[in-house]
């Protein structure tokens, strides 16, 4: 992380868990707001842009630090763009450990 005085300043990896919360005001004929299989495809596509990459070299992070907060915002916006009509994204939460997480919503 640029400008950070500590161990995290150096290039390092992470294994995060990502939680995405979506909502819909009406359910479909099957009683679902969204099929989790479809949501998984969307999330996998967004996350594939980050997986096994030097995130600092990605266009979105050339001027922003790849903090958990900025990554949550990136995932939120990328997921939001691809959701089917009527489905709204409420929040993205990233867990760095079982005890620590950050969330992003608009």
OpenMM code with the backbone's topology and positions (N, CA, C; nanometers):
from openmm import Vec3, app, unit

residues = "UNK UNK UNK UNK UNK UNK UNK UNK UNK UNK UNK UNK UNK UNK UNK UNK UNK UNK UNK UNK UNK UNK UNK UNK UNK UNK UNK UNK UNK UNK UNK UNK UNK UNK UNK UNK UNK UNK UNK UNK UNK UNK UNK UNK UNK UNK UNK UNK UNK UNK UNK UNK UNK UNK UNK UNK UNK UNK UNK UNK UNK UNK UNK UNK UNK UNK UNK UNK UNK UNK UNK UNK UNK UNK UNK UNK UNK UNK UNK UNK UNK UNK UNK UNK UNK UNK UNK UNK UNK UNK UNK UNK UNK UNK UNK UNK UNK UNK UNK UNK UNK UNK UNK UNK UNK UNK".split()
positions = [
    Vec3(0.0839, -0.1176, 0.0000),
    Vec3(0.0000, 0.0000, 0.0000),
    Vec3(0.0881, 0.1234, 0.0000),
    Vec3(0.0622, 0.2080, -0.0944),
    Vec3(0.1383, 0.3317, -0.1066),
    Vec3(0.1088, 0.4240, 0.0120),
    Vec3(0.2144, 0.4793, 0.0697),
    Vec3(0.1985, 0.5749, 0.1780),
    Vec3(0.1714, 0.5139, 0.3135),
    Vec3(0.1709, 0.3834, 0.3237),
    Vec3(0.1444, 0.3155, 0.4507),
    Vec3(0.2769, 0.2752, 0.5133),
    Vec3(0.2987, 0.3125, 0.6377),
    Vec3(0.4234, 0.2807, 0.7055),
    Vec3(0.4022, 0.1575, 0.7929),
    Vec3(0.4311, 0.0413, 0.7371),
    Vec3(0.4136, -0.0828, 0.8104),
    Vec3(0.4309, -0.2009, 0.7177),
    Vec3(0.4094, -0.3206, 0.7731),
    Vec3(0.4292, -0.4429, 0.6941),
    Vec3(0.3445, -0.4464, 0.5677),
    Vec3(0.2254, -0.3918, 0.5738),
    Vec3(0.1354, -0.3984, 0.4581),
    Vec3(0.1786, -0.3089, 0.3427),
    Vec3(0.2841, -0.2298, 0.3643),
    Vec3(0.3355, -0.1466, 0.2560),
    Vec3(0.3963, -0.2343, 0.1462),
    Vec3(0.4576, -0.3445, 0.1869),
    Vec3(0.5210, -0.4350, 0.0902),
    Vec3(0.4149, -0.5189, 0.0179),
    Vec3(0.4467, -0.5633, -0.1009),
    Vec3(0.3563, -0.6493, -0.1763),
    Vec3(0.3306, -0.7760, -0.0950),
    Vec3(0.2037, -0.8103, -0.0813),
    Vec3(0.1656, -0.9286, -0.0052),
    Vec3(0.0314, -0.9794, -0.0567),
    Vec3(-0.0010, -1.1015, -0.0234),
    Vec3(-0.1252, -1.1626, -0.0697),
    Vec3(-0.2293, -1.1711, 0.0408),
    Vec3(-0.3511, -1.2017, -0.0005),
    Vec3(-0.4626, -1.2197, 0.0925),
    Vec3(-0.5543, -1.3301, 0.0423),
    Vec3(-0.6227, -1.3907, 0.1353),
    Vec3(-0.7350, -1.4792, 0.1054),
    Vec3(-0.8548, -1.4215, 0.1790),
    Vec3(-0.9412, -1.3545, 0.1067),
    Vec3(-1.0571, -1.2911, 0.1670),
    Vec3(-1.1813, -1.3724, 0.1385),
    Vec3(-1.2784, -1.3590, 0.2258),
    Vec3(-1.4140, -1.4075, 0.1997),
    Vec3(-1.4956, -1.2859, 0.1619),
    Vec3(-1.5836, -1.3014, 0.0649),
    Vec3(-1.6665, -1.1912, 0.0182),
    Vec3(-1.8126, -1.2291, 0.0363),
    Vec3(-1.8878, -1.1386, 0.0958),
    Vec3(-2.0319, -1.1573, 0.1151),
    Vec3(-2.1037, -1.0471, 0.0383),
    Vec3(-2.1975, -1.0866, -0.0471),
    Vec3(-2.2765, -0.9915, -0.1242),
    Vec3(-2.4217, -1.0066, -0.0818),
    Vec3(-2.4848, -0.8950, -0.0469),
    Vec3(-2.6257, -0.8950, -0.0083),
    Vec3(-2.7039, -0.8222, -0.1170),
    Vec3(-2.8047, -0.8906, -0.1710),
    Vec3(-2.8911, -0.8309, -0.2730),
    Vec3(-3.0346, -0.8332, -0.2229),
    Vec3(-3.1188, -0.7517, -0.2849),
    Vec3(-3.2605, -0.7489, -0.2480),
    Vec3(-3.3465, -0.7318, -0.3726),
    Vec3(-3.4717, -0.7597, -0.3535),
    Vec3(-3.5688, -0.7430, -0.4606),
    Vec3(-3.7039, -0.7204, -0.3943),
    Vec3(-3.7837, -0.6317, -0.4483),
    Vec3(-3.9123, -0.6020, -0.3846),
    Vec3(-4.0185, -0.7068, -0.4158),
    Vec3(-4.0039, -0.7785, -0.5276),
    Vec3(-4.1001, -0.8835, -0.5629),
    Vec3(-4.0253, -1.0108, -0.5999),
    Vec3(-4.0803, -1.1233, -0.5603),
    Vec3(-4.0199, -1.2526, -0.5928),
    Vec3(-4.0734, -1.3026, -0.7265),
    Vec3(-3.9950, -1.3883, -0.7917),
    Vec3(-4.0415, -1.4450, -0.9180),
    Vec3(-4.1411, -1.5577, -0.8910),
    Vec3(-4.1867, -1.6228, -0.9970),
    Vec3(-4.2885, -1.7276, -0.9841),
    Vec3(-4.2408, -1.8479, -0.9019),
    Vec3(-4.1114, -1.8628, -0.8866),
    Vec3(-4.0559, -1.9707, -0.8045),
    Vec3(-4.0358, -1.9279, -0.6592),
    Vec3(-4.0617, -1.8010, -0.6300),
    Vec3(-4.0439, -1.7504, -0.4950),
    Vec3(-3.9025, -1.7049, -0.4653),
    Vec3(-3.8249, -1.6744, -0.5709),
    Vec3(-3.6869, -1.6302, -0.5528),
    Vec3(-3.6715, -1.4853, -0.5964),
    Vec3(-3.5781, -1.4169, -0.5305),
    Vec3(-3.5396, -1.2829, -0.5733),
    Vec3(-3.4335, -1.2904, -0.6818),
    Vec3(-3.3408, -1.3838, -0.6657),
    Vec3(-3.2359, -1.4093, -0.7642),
    Vec3(-3.1887, -1.5528, -0.7454),
    Vec3(-3.1556, -1.6152, -0.8538),
    Vec3(-3.0984, -1.7494, -0.8490),
    Vec3(-2.9524, -1.7354, -0.8075),
    Vec3(-2.9130, -1.8023, -0.6987),
    Vec3(-2.7758, -1.7904, -0.6504),
    Vec3(-2.6740, -1.8384, -0.7536),
    Vec3(-2.7143, -1.9273, -0.8426),
    Vec3(-2.6227, -1.9711, -0.9482),
    Vec3(-2.5861, -1.8534, -1.0378),
    Vec3(-2.6845, -1.7738, -1.0748),
    Vec3(-2.6589, -1.6557, -1.1571),
    Vec3(-2.5772, -1.5515, -1.0833),
    Vec3(-2.6067, -1.5327, -0.9555),
    Vec3(-2.5296, -1.4372, -0.8754),
    Vec3(-2.3851, -1.4834, -0.8629),
    Vec3(-2.3658, -1.6138, -0.8494),
    Vec3(-2.2304, -1.6690, -0.8401),
    Vec3(-2.1507, -1.6433, -0.9677),
    Vec3(-2.2152, -1.6570, -1.0818),
    Vec3(-2.1483, -1.6304, -1.2095),
    Vec3(-2.1047, -1.4846, -1.2167),
    Vec3(-2.1930, -1.3940, -1.1756),
    Vec3(-2.1607, -1.2512, -1.1769),
    Vec3(-2.0436, -1.2230, -1.0836),
    Vec3(-2.0522, -1.2732, -0.9616),
    Vec3(-1.9470, -1.2471, -0.8638),
    Vec3(-1.8142, -1.3081, -0.9074),
    Vec3(-1.8185, -1.4292, -0.9632),
    Vec3(-1.6949, -1.4916, -1.0116),
    Vec3(-1.6283, -1.4070, -1.1186),
    Vec3(-1.7087, -1.3470, -1.2065),
    Vec3(-1.6523, -1.2622, -1.3120),
    Vec3(-1.5856, -1.1384, -1.2528),
    Vec3(-1.6504, -1.0757, -1.1563),
    Vec3(-1.5932, -0.9567, -1.0919),
    Vec3(-1.4653, -0.9947, -1.0171),
    Vec3(-1.4700, -1.1029, -0.9407),
    Vec3(-1.3543, -1.1435, -0.8610),
    Vec3(-1.2379, -1.1921, -0.9467),
    Vec3(-1.2675, -1.2430, -1.0663),
    Vec3(-1.1599, -1.2915, -1.1535),
    Vec3(-1.0647, -1.1789, -1.1933),
    Vec3(-1.1129, -1.0550, -1.1878),
    Vec3(-1.0268, -0.9404, -1.2193),
    Vec3(-0.9230, -0.9157, -1.1101),
    Vec3(-0.9455, -0.9739, -0.9913),
    Vec3(-0.8571, -0.9522, -0.8768),
    Vec3(-0.7731, -1.0743, -0.8426),
    Vec3(-0.8207, -1.1923, -0.8781),
    Vec3(-0.7588, -1.3169, -0.8348),
    Vec3(-0.6205, -1.3378, -0.8969),
    Vec3(-0.5219, -1.3649, -0.8124),
    Vec3(-0.3836, -1.3907, -0.8534),
    Vec3(-0.3266, -1.2766, -0.9379),
    Vec3(-0.3580, -1.1541, -0.8972),
    Vec3(-0.3098, -1.0354, -0.9681),
    Vec3(-0.2365, -0.9446, -0.8716),
    Vec3(-0.1469, -0.8649, -0.9251),
    Vec3(-0.0900, -0.7541, -0.8492),
    Vec3(-0.1913, -0.6412, -0.8635),
    Vec3(-0.2745, -0.6258, -0.7647),
    Vec3(-0.3875, -0.5334, -0.7735),
    Vec3(-0.3415, -0.3896, -0.7963),
    Vec3(-0.2222, -0.3560, -0.7477),
    Vec3(-0.1700, -0.2206, -0.7691),
    Vec3(-0.1539, -0.1863, -0.9169),
    Vec3(-0.1423, -0.2863, -1.0029),
    Vec3(-0.1225, -0.2601, -1.1460),
    Vec3(-0.2538, -0.2470, -1.2224),
    Vec3(-0.3665, -0.2768, -1.1590),
    Vec3(-0.4956, -0.2637, -1.2259),
    Vec3(-0.5329, -0.1169, -1.2382),
    Vec3(-0.5965, -0.0813, -1.3463),
    Vec3(-0.6341, 0.0575, -1.3730),
    Vec3(-0.7100, 0.1198, -1.2556),
    Vec3(-0.8022, 0.0450, -1.1976),
    Vec3(-0.8851, 0.0957, -1.0881),
    Vec3(-0.8045, 0.1308, -0.9630),
    Vec3(-0.6829, 0.0728, -0.9513),
    Vec3(-0.6040, 0.0915, -0.8302),
    Vec3(-0.4692, 0.1587, -0.8567),
    Vec3(-0.4566, 0.2245, -0.9707),
    Vec3(-0.3315, 0.2948, -0.9987),
    Vec3(-0.3132, 0.4167, -0.9092),
    Vec3(-0.4240, 0.4750, -0.8640),
    Vec3(-0.4149, 0.5912, -0.7761),
    Vec3(-0.4772, 0.5657, -0.6392),
    Vec3(-0.5547, 0.4588, -0.6266),
    Vec3(-0.6162, 0.4223, -0.4989),
    Vec3(-0.5432, 0.3033, -0.4409),
    Vec3(-0.5281, 0.3009, -0.3109),
    Vec3(-0.4711, 0.1838, -0.2458),
    Vec3(-0.5720, 0.0687, -0.2492),
    Vec3(-0.5233, -0.0534, -0.2667),
    Vec3(-0.6132, -0.1683, -0.2685),
    Vec3(-0.6492, -0.2130, -0.1258),
    Vec3(-0.7061, -0.1198, -0.0503),
    Vec3(-0.7509, -0.1524, 0.0839),
    Vec3(-0.8743, -0.2418, 0.0752),
    Vec3(-0.9065, -0.3081, 0.1830),
    Vec3(-1.0280, -0.3890, 0.1858),
    Vec3(-1.1502, -0.3027, 0.1552),
    Vec3(-1.1493, -0.1791, 0.2044),
    Vec3(-1.2615, -0.0886, 0.1792),
    Vec3(-1.2748, -0.0567, 0.0299),
    Vec3(-1.1626, -0.0247, -0.0357),
    Vec3(-1.1675, 0.0054, -0.1789),
    Vec3(-1.2000, -0.1184, -0.2615),
    Vec3(-1.1545, -0.2340, -0.2184),
    Vec3(-1.1893, -0.3577, -0.2882),
    Vec3(-1.3381, -0.3881, -0.2742),
    Vec3(-1.3947, -0.3649, -0.1567),
    Vec3(-1.5385, -0.3853, -0.1377),
    Vec3(-1.6180, -0.2940, -0.2302),
    Vec3(-1.5743, -0.1685, -0.2444),
    Vec3(-1.6416, -0.0742, -0.3346),
    Vec3(-1.6294, -0.1209, -0.4800),
    Vec3(-1.5116, -0.1703, -0.5187),
    Vec3(-1.4894, -0.2216, -0.6540),
    Vec3(-1.5828, -0.3395, -0.6824),
    Vec3(-1.5926, -0.4316, -0.5893),
    Vec3(-1.6789, -0.5491, -0.6060),
    Vec3(-1.8256, -0.5076, -0.6093),
    Vec3(-1.8625, -0.4135, -0.5235),
    Vec3(-1.9995, -0.3626, -0.5198),
    Vec3(-2.0394, -0.3077, -0.6566),
    Vec3(-1.9568, -0.2185, -0.7091),
    Vec3(-1.9904, -0.1524, -0.8363),
    Vec3(-1.9896, -0.2508, -0.9535),
    Vec3(-1.8920, -0.3414, -0.9538),
    Vec3(-1.8860, -0.4401, -1.0613),
    Vec3(-2.0040, -0.5345, -1.0605),
    Vec3(-2.0489, -0.5722, -0.9413),
    Vec3(-2.1646, -0.6600, -0.9289),
    Vec3(-2.2919, -0.5856, -0.9660),
    Vec3(-2.3043, -0.4638, -0.9178),
    Vec3(-2.4231, -0.3814, -0.9453),
    Vec3(-2.4487, -0.3680, -1.0951),
    Vec3(-2.3424, -0.3482, -1.1725),
    Vec3(-2.3545, -0.3299, -1.3180),
    Vec3(-2.4154, -0.4507, -1.3880),
    Vec3(-2.3998, -0.5684, -1.3303),
    Vec3(-2.4395, -0.6903, -1.3995),
    Vec3(-2.5668, -0.7555, -1.3463),
    Vec3(-2.6243, -0.7024, -1.2399),
    Vec3(-2.7433, -0.7647, -1.1824),
    Vec3(-2.8630, -0.7509, -1.2758),
    Vec3(-2.9488, -0.8517, -1.2785),
    Vec3(-3.0689, -0.8416, -1.3623),
    Vec3(-3.1648, -0.7371, -1.3080),
    Vec3(-3.2529, -0.6905, -1.3937),
    Vec3(-3.3498, -0.5888, -1.3548),
    Vec3(-3.4299, -0.6297, -1.2323),
    Vec3(-3.4554, -0.5337, -1.1466),
    Vec3(-3.5339, -0.5585, -1.0270),
    Vec3(-3.4529, -0.6054, -0.9074),
    Vec3(-3.3275, -0.6445, -0.9302),
    Vec3(-3.2417, -0.6899, -0.8210),
    Vec3(-3.1470, -0.5765, -0.7857),
    Vec3(-3.1424, -0.5425, -0.6570),
    Vec3(-3.0576, -0.4329, -0.6089),
    Vec3(-2.9490, -0.4892, -0.5185),
    Vec3(-2.8306, -0.4345, -0.5303),
    Vec3(-2.7234, -0.4723, -0.4391),
    Vec3(-2.7337, -0.3825, -0.3170),
    Vec3(-2.7272, -0.4433, -0.2002),
    Vec3(-2.7380, -0.3691, -0.0749),
    Vec3(-2.6024, -0.3446, -0.0110),
    Vec3(-2.5150, -0.4473, -0.0161),
    Vec3(-2.3892, -0.4372, 0.0578),
    Vec3(-2.2915, -0.5428, 0.0091),
    Vec3(-2.1642, -0.5088, 0.0145),
    Vec3(-2.0552, -0.6050, -0.0029),
    Vec3(-1.9725, -0.5989, 0.1238),
    Vec3(-1.9492, -0.7158, 0.1816),
    Vec3(-1.8674, -0.7256, 0.3023),
    Vec3(-1.7484, -0.8149, 0.2723),
    Vec3(-1.6305, -0.7689, 0.3102),
    Vec3(-1.5074, -0.8459, 0.2900),
    Vec3(-1.4505, -0.8809, 0.4262),
    Vec3(-1.4250, -1.0104, 0.4440),
    Vec3(-1.3654, -1.0605, 0.5673),
    Vec3(-1.2177, -1.0886, 0.5418),
    Vec3(-1.1321, -1.0176, 0.6130),
    Vec3(-0.9885, -1.0453, 0.6047),
    Vec3(-0.9532, -1.1623, 0.6962),
    Vec3(-1.0253, -1.1733, 0.8063),
    Vec3(-1.0144, -1.2864, 0.8982),
    Vec3(-1.1554, -1.3188, 0.9453),
    Vec3(-1.1695, -1.4222, 1.0266),
    Vec3(-1.3010, -1.4537, 1.0823),
    Vec3(-1.3518, -1.3439, 1.1750),
    Vec3(-1.2612, -1.2633, 1.2272),
    Vec3(-1.2976, -1.1602, 1.3240),
    Vec3(-1.3085, -1.0208, 1.2657),
    Vec3(-1.2449, -0.9951, 1.1513),
    Vec3(-1.2380, -0.8589, 1.0988),
    Vec3(-1.2932, -0.8509, 0.9574),
    Vec3(-1.3816, -0.7537, 0.9395),
    Vec3(-1.4389, -0.7319, 0.8063),
    Vec3(-1.4675, -0.5848, 0.7872),
    Vec3(-1.4876, -0.5485, 0.6622),
    Vec3(-1.5369, -0.4154, 0.6257),
    Vec3(-1.6520, -0.4342, 0.5302),
    Vec3(-1.7394, -0.3346, 0.5243),
    Vec3(-1.8492, -0.3437, 0.4293),
    Vec3(-1.8608, -0.2124, 0.3537),
    Vec3(-1.9203, -0.2217, 0.2353),
    Vec3(-1.9429, -0.1050, 0.1519),
    Vec3(-2.0858, -0.1106, 0.1003),
    Vec3(-2.1519, 0.0026, 0.1046),
    Vec3(-2.2854, 0.0163, 0.0444),
    Vec3(-2.3003, 0.1601, -0.0031),
    Vec3(-2.3959, 0.1813, -0.0880),
    Vec3(-2.4222, 0.3172, -0.1378),
    Vec3(-2.5612, 0.3603, -0.0943),
] * unit.nanometer
topology = app.Topology()
chain = topology.addChain("A")
for resn in residues:
    res = topology.addResidue(resn, chain)
    for name in ("N", "CA", "C"):
        topology.addAtom(name, app.Element.getBySymbol(name[0]), res)
